[in-house]
Amino acid sequence: MAHDKIVVGVDIGSTKITVVAAQGAASGSRQNNIEILGFSEVPVPKGAVVNGAVENIKQVGTAVREALAEASSRSDLDIAVVNVSFGGTQVKVSQHNDGVIRPSASSGEEVTQRDVDQLVDDMYRAKIEPNYDVLHVLPMEFVVDNSMNVREPVGRTGIKLGGNFLIISANSQSILRTKKSLADADQNLKCDKMVFAPLATSLAVLNENETKAGIALIDIGDHTTDLVIYHDSIVRHIATFPIGGRHITNDLAIGCGIQVENAERLKREYGVAISADVPLNIEILVNFLAGRAPKQVLKKNVALIIEERLKEIAAMVYAEIVKSGYLDKLIGGLVLTGGSANIDEIEKLFEKVTNMSVRVGYPENLERTAKADAVSNSSYSTAIGLAWAGLRNIDPRVKSVCKPTTSFNTATVVQREKVKEVTKDEPGKKNGTFWDSFNSIIRKKDDGLSDY
């Protein structure tokens, strides 16, 4: 059966691994949609991933292997190539300015797409902190000779080409541990792209009108909260705060005198972001210890605890938006995503604190199928966005905003449908094709994952 391009996203989170296999349409009425082929969600042991960084390679590798196997079974694919998320407090964002004199250019020659891509590629050698690797180069504005704040430099005439860039880098050892966990899951698994998690999420939950008008994505993860600001369809500001859903859970555990796992269940099943409308007489029975009578917890108190922590997160985000200088340019307001975005009335709380329009973001542009319905929630947003990252660029003005692959070209490897019946070899022919032999030679030289 012929397929349009098939891509697989693997989101390595602090509490779970989520995988989505999707198929993009190359043309026709479905070209702006993707079809979900397979999906899975597998928990990771506590402490295996901390603040978005892999800490236990073996445990994460085992969880990734299980998640890939489940997604493979649902999609009927042999998964060979994946896009993987990274994030957390080990990520640093900085601004850099750079420019080049175009070789053999004259004042009458136009800037080409190759010139722009070369300038972006050069930024991967930007000076950053020791032991950090540049993983994304996001152009904001370009400069052509004396023309400043140029959005689209291609076609302009000039000798000097420069730009203002957001550089996203990550701790080298953290990235290495992520790659090792993938290798532990499957030695033959190839990583095509590593994508900053909130950037991937934005591909899944934001639409073009919103990013053009100006919007802020707030991804409330387990350990961290990420903020990404878009304006004129360009990423303008990124920030990460060391506070997330786990802090809400810990507050509930301490405030209600229960275990963390009970507090997490309490948050998911009874959590409300606005306490004012919760009656004082509603009690919740929590089975907190075996052999003990259930503990009575007031739903009002649960709401008060959640509300105070969410107010803190909202205030931090709002202060950062003001600091960025884009407050008055965010016509689209805020979009909330992440596990804690499922708390009831969280939109009202953020509206109250920020005085901005707020909505909860869910994956968009999915072909309506039973599988799509199963993943149409915030838990799968990043994995779906990682699949989108294999179909379209985060910034269409450049070839790619991801670090270019420098060894095995993973883009040439395709996902394969599982063979359902054994076929006999033709007499006198060896098993496999020329490319099978070629790939086997490459694998002998590089048993590890390709560069990201």
Secondary structure, 3 states (H helix, E strand, C coil): CCCCCEEEEEEECCCEEEEEEEEECCCCCCCCCEEEEEEEEEECCCCCEECCEECCHHHHHHHHHHHHHHHHHHHCEECCEEEEEECCCCEEEEEEEEEEECCCCCCCCECCHHHHHHHHHHHHHCCCCCCEEEEEEEEEEEEECCEEEECCCCCCECCEEEEEEEEEEEEHHHHHHHHHHHHHHCCCCEEEEEEEHHHHHHHHHCCHHHHHHCEEEEEECCCCEEEEEEECCEEEEEEEECCCHHHHHHHHHHHHCCCHHHHHHHHHHHCECCCCCCCCCCEEEECCCCCCCCEEEEHHHHHHHHHHHHHHHHHHHHHHHHHHCCHHHCCCCEEEECHHHHCECHHHHHHHHHCCCEEECCCCCECCCHHHHHHCCHHHHHHHHHHHHCCCCCCCCCCCCECCCCCCCHHHCCCEECCCCCCCCCCCCCCCCHHHHHHHHHHHHCCCCCCC
